[in-house]
């Protein structure tokens, strides 16, 4: 079993910054990639960013490019999401996700609220 614990969410004013963290534990033997998704009220969950463990290749949804940065620390089995220039439309529950071979796992979610 794999556990993912996300943290770092909170309430911030528009233009502010937050840094999310997600730590993986349990039956970890070869992480393929980690990433962040978000789900706003009444909307579908969407991919925000992903990063591969080996090369560190990243991928972002267009709406966060230039504002968010995903990074990882393989030794700590941790993925980060640095969020700058936050906008009210970034308000959502943010979930981390881990891919390991053919399996994937979700964290419990952390709330990010951006006030205007």
Secondary structure, DSSP 8 states (H G I E B T S, - for coil): -EEEEEE--EEEETT--EEEEEEEEES-S---EEEEEEE-TTS--EEEEEEETTT--EEE-GGGTTTEEEEEETTTTEEEEEE-S--GGG-EEEEEEEEETTEEEE---EEEEEE-
